[in-house]
């Protein structure tokens, strides 16, 4: 007869159990998620929405809009490797309103009202065809300019599983065009109706609707995006106006001064939230000299290290134009995609440059080497055409004129470290400020930085070359402890990108020698020229 094995913990004697002594390693926050603020055809106004693909953007915010750049930027983001972004549709919320219409009703009875699910003129002219099926049931066909829906059997009875508020108004499975509402005694008839009266809220659009500088309690543009902690970089494609013609609800054109004010607001916002701003020059017509002058209006910001200026605009196929027509678009959305691609493939520590720009056919201004050098020295990141290598971003500098925060990857890496440790060490608040606690903090921080070094995010042959961590009585004095402060001093060595690589080729009697900048031999070939 077999005897069931007893648990060792229940057997008499001494049991030795090995437990892992690994220090918990804080998780690094995401840096690849972008935030965009701009003009869209449809969608919630001044509310951040998470978008994970171009098709999802189209479903929520519509297609390309000839009045703005937002759709072009988001498409460029995903085309270049972006994985997720948050989008805020900017409009004047006091002027934007949805299209509405009254459905056919029975004799002497109130009607149901149909309302477009978001403000704008996008739903204007939507045709509604209702058929009274009897017994409080009806069918509804919805023919919008861009989509068609059929609801074959809907009920007025709120106890029915086919009740219109349950079926048509369901936020996930319901209509993507309209919602229905009405009094409890509403009735239905047979006939047609149309939606009308929608407004985009663009004619009165002001910079404050993009920046969030509104009345107390409002959250517009950047302010709405500030509430989303996942965002790591931000662009406002419609901070630069798109030339528009014709009538309708057109946004006023922003002057270069208004654009500069918006960008400086964006830089300050990114500095406070440790995000990174991607900025465009105001026009596709800007030449290198214009870009250099424009850069000076931004470099004076105290938050200049938290943003990059990109030049020039990109030429892409115009999705709204004739076959083969080209359109110049701001590059910030495409560059945000390159940042995300680099972050996901390697890490935020890698300079997101010397990278192919996907979705562009050409650049609006082709710079020569001498001009490129002047722009790069002035911290203007150039997109250029490299023969045989396509269109590439060939710059990774911030707007900061100093050396400490010169490079994009250095600034973004340090921001990631700060945010990651803030999140991981939130448990410290109200813990007893003892030497044991300080030792725990030092171990946890050191484990996090060690992981970064092992991934190549910190520079140094040894871990001790890459980082220093100290949290003890020398960093947290008795006065600090009494005041409720715990101080941990951290030093890191970020990797600095090699912007310029000098290669020397020497032809001697011994052969051809190719050496790097420091004189290290890279390659050699025997058989130098004869006659020496």
Buried (B, 14 or more C-beta within 10 A) or exposed (E): EEEEEEEEEEEEEEEEEEEEEEBEBBEBBBBBBBBBBBBBBBBBBBEBBBBEBBEBBBBBBBBBBBBBBBBBBBBBBBBBBBBBBBBBBBBBBEBBBBBBBEBBBEEEEBBBBBBBBBBBBBBBBBBBBBBBBEEBBBBBBBBBEBEEBEBEEBBBEEEBEBBBBBBBBEEEEBBBBBBBBBEEEBBBBEEEBBBBBBBBBBBBBBBBBBBBBBEEEBBBBBBBBBEBEBBBBBBBBBBBBBEBEEEEBBBEEBEBEBBBBBBBBBBBBBBEBBBBBBBBBBBBEBBBEBBBBBBEBBBEBEBBBBBBBBBBBBBBEBEEEEEEEBBBBBBBBBBBBBBBBBBBEBBBBBBBBBBBBBBBEEBBBEBEEEBBEBBBEBBBBBBBBEEEEEBBBBBBBBBBBEEEBBBBBBBBBBBBBEBBBEEBBEEBEEEEBEEEBBEBBBBBBBBBBBBBBEEEBBBEEEBEEBBEBBBBEEBBEEEBBEEEEBBBBBEBEBBEBEBEEEEEEEEEEEEBBEBEEEEEEEEEEEEBEEEE
